[in-house]
């Protein structure tokens, strides 16, 4: 009879535990399918981590809530009234909540990228990682503060301690913080991206990476230069990658034995060729007999090439130079080179 009474006393708790186990097993299948169904309806390609963000925290919440409910309805219900259990259960629920938020913040880059793209802007991968790191730190801070508050600790002293510590760190790492804020300005304003060709602080090269402290630029001599971010935002930046054309400027010197008609014909032929060249923009073509030089008749040529990459630009320039040699032959003129004529005058003794 005693065993039967004990069984009846434990019956509610065992029933609750059985339902908890069933719910625990079915939670993964149901939750993942429902969340994936919602993600399929979103206007952007959601990360798989978003779908699984609630899985482990949800299992933790099911175990804690089911176990606590079973304890309350068992002969050991007096244990549920202890301060340790009374504080442990809400602490576990708080941790599960912030755990889910932490997992979700790992995939915020997808959401930020969607809104930036919709606004017509390009989101740098570095800034999306920065947002995720910021949310991670913020979530951990609130989680620790909430748990300490649940256990009866005075979190005002904890927050004050963090503030004083943060002030001390700020004063000790003033230059580092300046570089970090400069990094935020660079990532938000986006004067350049990784892979761009820039000139900054008299350093010319390709941007390899952007970190909290510095921007790494690989020069054309293959040297890697680390430029502090605080210097970058305070100096002019030339971004050659963002241009949509390249200026081509040269001077063709013709020898002084060329006639006026030959020079005029050469100018007209050069102009006609540049207008017919598909690599050259029609607007901005200027070909003019500009100067009577010390040893040549100078023809100034200014135009704009469609190609922005250095290799294609040099190929277009090579093609123009070869055509100039051809036009010199057609007009019967020749290119001049620096020379000096010396005249010796004979005088009577």
C-alpha positions, -999 to 999 in steps of 0.1 A, spaced: 0 0 0 29 23 8 45 17 -27 11 24 -43 8 56 -24 43 66 -34 36 59 -70 4 80 -69 24 108 -53 50 107 -81 24 102 -109 19 139 -117 57 145 -118 63 114 -140 35 125 -164 49 160 -167 84 145 -174 70 122 -201 53 151 -219 85 171 -215 105 144 -232 80 141 -260 79 178 -265 117 179 -264 119 153 -292 93 170 -314 106 205 -308 135 203 -334 113 189 -362 84 214 -356 105 245 -348 130 241 -377 102 235 -403 81 264 -391 111 288 -390 123 277 -424 88 283 -438 89 318 -424 124 323 -438 113 313 -473 88 341 -472 114 367 -464 125 391 -492 162 380 -489 182 348 -488 183 341 -450 212 324 -434 208 288 -421 220 300 -387 188 320 -383 167 289 -386 187 271 -360 192 300 -336 163 289 -314 170 252 -314 195 247 -285 182 276 -264 146 262 -269 157 228 -258 173 243 -227 141 262 -218 120 230 -223 142 210 -200 143 237 -173 106 245 -173 96 208 -176 119 198 -148 108 226 -125 71 219 -131 77 182 -124 96 191 -92 67 214 -80 42 185 -85 64 159 -68 68 149 -32 100 170 -33 80 202 -39 97 218 -9 130 219 -28 114 242 -54 108 267 -26 145 270 -18 163 302 -28 188 283 -49 162 267 -72 140 299 -72 170 318 -86 184 290 -108 152 285 -129 147 321 -139 185 325 -145 184 295 -169 154 310 -187 172 343 -190 203 326 -204 182 307 -229 166 340 -241 199 358 -245 215 327 -261 189 328 -288 195 365 -294 233 358 -295 228 331 -322 205 354 -341 230 383 -340 255 361 -358 234 363 -389 226 400 -388 250 406 -416 224 391 -440 197 415 -428 220 446 -430 232 436 -464 196 434 -476 187 469 -464 219 484 -476 214 469 -511 178 481 -511 191 516 -503 215 514 -533 247 511 -512 273 484 -509 279 469 -475 315 461 -468 320 426 -452 341 442 -425 312 464 -413 288 435 -412 312 416 -390 316 448 -368 278 450 -363 277 413 -353 306 418 -328 289 448 -313 256 430 -308 275 400 -293 292 422 -267 259 440 -259 239 408 -255 266 393 -232 266 424 -211 228 424 -206 227 387 -200 253 389 -172 235 419 -157 201 402 -157 215 370 -141 232 389 -114 201 409 -107 181 377 -104 205 364 -77 201 396 -58 233 413 -66 234 451 -69 241 456 -106 245 494 -102 279 488 -87 287 464 -115 277 490 -141 296 517 -123 327 495 -122 325 489 -159 321 526 -165 352 534 -144 372 506 -160 360 518 -194 372 553 -187 406 540 -176 409 519 -207 398 549 -229 425 571 -214 452 545 -217 443 535 -253 434 569 -267 452 564 -300 438 529 -304 403 542 -298 409 570 -323 418 544 -349 387 523 -341 364 553 -345 383 561 -377 377 526 -389 339 531 -383 340 563 -403 358 545 -432 334 516 -432 303 538 -431 315 565 -456 332 539 -478 358 560 -496 373 528 -508 369 490 -505 393 461 -503 409 457 -538 407 494 -547 437 513 -561 442 544 -539 467 571 -530 467 582 -493 494 598 -473 517 596 -503 512 558 -503 500 544 -536 488 508 -540 460 483 -536 439 480 -504 443 445 -490 424 447 -457 408 472 -433 412 464 -396 403 483 -364 437 498 -362 450 503 -397 444 499 -434 468 477 -452 480 489 -487 501 468 -510 523 491 -530 533 484 -566 568 475 -554 550 447 -533 557 464 -500 529 461 -474 522 495 -457 501 498 -426 484 532 -425 467 541 -392 430 548 -397 432 581 -378 456 594 -405 435 582 -434 403 601 -424 423 634 -419 441 634 -453 428 634 -490 422 601 -506 425 594 -543 405 564 -554 415 554 -590 392 523 -590 360 544 -588 368 565 -619 349 556 -651 376 568 -675 413 576 -677 429 607 -691 454 602 -718 477 631 -724 508 633 -747 529 656 -768 540 648 -803 571 667 -815 575 672 -852 608 683 -868 611 719 -880 614 709 -917 577 701 -917 555 725 -937 524 743 -924 502 720 -946 519 689 -933 514 699 -896 477 708 -903 471 675 -921 487 656 -893 465 673 -867 434 665 -887 443 629 -892 451 624 -855 417 639 -846 398 617 -871 416 586 -858 408 593 -821 371 599 -830 370 565 -847 388 546 -820 363 526 -799 385 528 -769 384 566 -768 354 587 -756 341 611 -782 338 640 -757 370 656 -745 392 650 -776 417 678 -781 444 678 -807 462 711 -814 494 725 -827 503 741 -794 538 753 -793 569 761 -813 594 743 -791 631 746 -788 637 717 -812 603 706 -824 568 717 -835 547 704 -806 512 689 -811 493 684 -778 470 654 -777 444 651 -749 416 624 -747 399 600 -724 402 562 -725 371 541 -717 393 514 -699 401 520 -663 423 490 -657 460 496 -661 467 468 -685 439 477 -710 448 514 -707 484 507 -717 472 486 -746 450 515 -759 480 539 -754 502 515 -774 477 513 -802 476 551 -804 514 554 -805 516 529 -833 490 549 -852 509 581 -847 540 566 -862 518 555 -892 504 590 -896 538 606 -895 548 584 -924 516 592 -944 521 630 -940 558 628 -948 569 642 -914 591 628 -887 593 629 -850 618 653 -835 643 647 -808 662 672 -787 690 687 -807 713 717 -808 727 734 -839 761 750 -837 770 776 -862 807 786 -866 813 820 -881 845 827 -899 859 861 -893 888 877 -910 922 881 -892 
